[in-house]
Amino acid sequence: MRRILAYCMIASSCAGFQANADDGEYLKVCDTWGEGYFLLPGSETCLKISGSVTFDLSGGEDVYSGELLGRVVPTSSASIDFSTASETDLGALKSVLSIDLDGASDEGGGVTLSEAVLELNGVLVGATSSQFDMWLNSAGEVLSDDVVAYGPSFTNLISYTASFDEGWSAMFGVEQGEIRDDSDFIVHGVVPHAVAGIRLDADRIQIGSVIGYDSVGKQVAAKARLDLEMSDSFSTFAMVGYRSGRAEPGYFGAWEGRLAAWTGFSLHVSDEVVLNSQAAYTDTGKYAIAASIDYELIPSLLISTEFAFTSLRTEEGVRDSAIGGLVSIEREF
């Protein structure tokens, strides 16, 4: 599940004004927030509208469940994001609204709210991916990066991120939880899930860790990650996870077993072609390997081809495996 979280926008001032010598009016400069922002008429708010349209063709076996697909399965989907930013007396005020639209497929279609957040001076409130996921930037760049799950995907939360000198930052938050795979991790009492993290973002190296307390399952889970940019064209990462419970997966420790690990790399062969690979493992013996080729046919039109293998364990404890392939065509705007 490859997603660049929209709320992580450029934290710079939008306080500049540009004079129009003809009529004496002032136009807000929104480019300081990043590409694509424009001023809403009659306001001091900068708005960016973005999204994607995706068409996928899957074949072979489902590498998540091991189910034989039996044929090529087409899936269509789209997403649209509305991002706003403005400078206030209390600092930068940002908001993101993201909607996913799933089209024709074997399971039908629907509209899903994937993100609705407000951010002011490091305080983030709303509904989005868990900080246990976001803080370490999920996993790799392959499409099926979560065959070995690395954390919760959607929750209401309140968190605060403080930034320090030399690239250091720290985060603390509380979360409501989610319903996942028929398991209810939503907090119904007064004690929320708690999560905290620390991270160093240097020039070509990023190091981070995150820890979460699952108040429903009474479990503790933690992850640590190292990212290295070896050159302008090659980058790699390694991440390890631990959870105190070993029976069923918990809210933060969403993987099977107690220990889990993920590693992978991205190689930019040219301006148009990127090779991605990822391997993941848990101490139950489950492992998943995926490799993909991303080809930018023209600007904003990406064609990805991916092959994945998963070692699965059936309910009887017998080892099984699944091999699947995917072709994805994505138009971003």
N, C-alpha and C positions, 0 to 999 in steps of 0.2 A: 504494500500500500504506500505508494510514493506520494508524499505530499509535503510541499514547502508551506509551513504555517504562515498565513497572511498577516497575523497580528505582529510578527517580528519585522516591523518596518524600520526605516532609517530614523534614528533618534536625533534629529537635527532641527534647528529652529526654522520656522516658517514666517519669520517676522519681517522679512524684506518687502519693500514696496518699490514699485516702478512708476515714475511720473509720466503722464501723458501730456506733452506740451500743448496739444491742441485744445483739449477740453478741461485740463486741470484735474482730472480724476486720477485715482490711484488704483492700480491693479495688483492684486496679491500675487506674489511669486510662489507657485506651488511646486516648482521643480525641486526645491530643497528637500521635499519629502520623498523624492524618487521619481522615476519615469512614469508617465501616464496620469498624473494628478492634474486636475483643473479646478478652477474656482467656481463654486456654486454661486450663481447670480444673487446679489442682495445679501450675501453672508460673508463670513471670514473663514468658511470651512472649505477645505480642499477634498475633492472626491476622486476616487479611482475605481473604474469598473473593469473587471477582468474575469477570465473564466476559461473553460475548455469544452470541446466536443470530442468524444472518444468513441471509436468503434473497435471492438475486440473480437478475435476469432480464437477459440480455445479448442484443443484436441488432445487425444490420449486419455490420461487419467487425471483426476482432481488431486493435485499434490497436497491439498489440505486434508482431505478425507480418504483418499485412495479409491474413490468411486470411479468406475469406468464410464467415461462420457459416451463412448460408442459412436460418436459422430462429431463433426465440427460444430461447435456451439457459438453462435454470434450473440454479442451483447453490445447494446448502445447506451451511452450515458452522457451527461453534461453537467457542468457546474458553473455557477456564477458567483462572483465575489464583489461586494461593495465595501470599499475601504475609505474611511474618512480620517482627516487629520487637521488639527488647528492648534495654534499657540494661545494659551490662556495665562492668566496671572498665576495659576498654580502649576504651570508647566505644559508640556505637550499632551493634548487630549486626542486619543485615537479610538476608532471603533472598527469592527469588522463584522459583516454579515455574509455568510457563505451558505449556499443552497445547492444540494446535489439532486439531479434529476436522472432517474434510471428509466430507460426506455424499454423497448421490446426485448424480452428474454424469456427463458423457460419459467422464471419465477415472477413474471409480470413486471410492472414498473411502479414508480411512485416518486414522491417529492420528500426529501429529507433535509432537515436543518443540520448542517455539519459544523457550524461555528456562529456564535453570536456573543461578542466580547466587547468590553470597554477597557481602555488602559489609560491611566493618568499617573505620570511620574513613577512608573514602576509597579503601580498597583493594577492588577488584572482581575476583572470580575466577569462572569458570564459562563457560557457553555462552550466547551471546546475539548480538544484532546487533553488527557491528564498531563500534568507537569512531569510525572514519572516517565512519560514518553517524550514530551517536547524538549525537556531540559537537555537530553543527550541526542536529540535529533533523530529519533526512531532508530533505524538500522542502516542498511546499505541502499544502493540506488537501483537494485533490481525491482521488478514489479511485484514479485511474491516474496517480499522481504520479511513477512510476519508469519511464515509457516511455523516457525518456533516463535510463539507470541512473546513480545517484549514489554507489554504494559497495557493499561486501559486505553480505550479509544475515544470515549465521549462522556463528559461529566460536567455538572455545574461546579464551579470552583471560585475561590478567592485566593490570590497569591500576591506576594510582593517580591520584587527583584531589586537588589541593590548592586550598583556598579562601583568598583574601586579602581585605584591606579594600577598600572601595569597589566591591564586586561583581566583582572579578577572580578568575579561577580558571584553573588549568593542569592538563593531563593528559598522562601518558605511559603507554604500554602495549605489550605484545607479543601477537601473535596467531598461531594455528595455520593459519588459512586455511580454504578451502572448495572444494568441487567445484561449478562453475557453468557451465551450458550446455556440458557435456562437456569443460570445461577444468579441469585439476587444479591448484589453487592451494594445496594442502595442503603444509605444510613437512615434508619428509622428512629434512632434515639438521639441523645444530645451530644454524643462524641463523634465528630466527623473523622474521615480518613485524613491523615496528616502526611505531608511530603516536604522534604528539604533537599537542597542541592548546592554544590559549589563547583565553579568552573573557571578555567584559565584559557583565554583566547589570545594566543600569540601569533606571530607572523605566519609560520608554517606548521604550528603544532597547537592542538586543542586537547586539553585534559579536563575531564569532568566526572563527577560522581553524584548519585542521587539515592535517597533512602526514603522509604514510605512505610507507615504503620497502617495496616488494614484493621479498622475498628470492628468490622463485621466478622471476619475470620480470625481475628486476634493473631495476625501474622506480621512479621517484618520482612521486607524485601529491599534489596539494594542492588545497584548497578554501577559499574565504573567503565569509562570509555576513553580511548586514546585515538586521536586522528592525526595522521602525518601527511603533509603535502610534500612528497619527495621531490617533485619538480612541477613546472607549470602544466605538465600533461599527465602526471601520475600521482594518485593519492590512495591511501589505504587507511583502514580503521580496524580496531579490535575492541570488543566489549564483552564483559562478563557479568553474570547476574547470579544472585543468591537469594533464596527465601527460606524462612524458618520452617514452614510447613512442607510436608512431603507427600501428603495424600492428594487431595484435589487442589488445582490451581486456585490462588487467592485473587484479590482485587488487583494489587500491584504486581505480585509475582504470578503473572498470567501463564507462565510456561509450565510444562510437566516436569515432575521431579524437583530436586532442590537446587541443582546447579545448572546453569546454561551459559553458552558462549556464542558469539557472533563475530565473524570477521569477513572482510571483503576488500575490493579495490575497484578503482575506476581509472581507465586509461583512455586519454583523448588521442586517438590515432590521427585525426585531422580536425579541421574546423567543423566538419559535418558528422564524423563518426566517433562514437564513444563505446568502449567495451566495459561492461560491468560484471562483477562476479561477487557471490556471497556464499558462505557456508555457515551453518548454525548447528548446535548440538546441545542435548540435555543429558544428564546422567541417568536417564531411563533407557538410554541407547538410541533415542530418536535423533536423526540428523537430516538436514535438508541442504541441498546444493542447488544453486541457480546461476545461470549465466545469460547475459543479454547483450544485444547489439542495438544501440540507438543511432538512427540515421536521420539527420535533418535534411529532408528532401529539398525544401525551400524554407526560408525563415518562418518560424511559428508552426510548421507542419512536421511532426516527428513520427517516424515509423520505427517501432521497437519489435524485435524478435527475441523471444526468450524460451529457453529450455530449462526444466527443473526436475530434480529427483528428490524424493523423500523416502526415508526408511520409516515404516509405520509398524505399530504393534496392535494387533487385533484384540478383541475382548477376551479371546481364549489365550492370549499371551503369545501367539504365534507371530513371528516376524514376517512382515509383508512390505511391499514397496510400491511406489507409484512414480510414473514418468509422464510428464505433460509438457505441452508446448503452447505458446501464445504469440499471436501477432496483434499488435496494438497500433492503431492510427489515431494520433491526437493532434487536434488543431487548437492552439492556445491563442488567446486574444487579451 
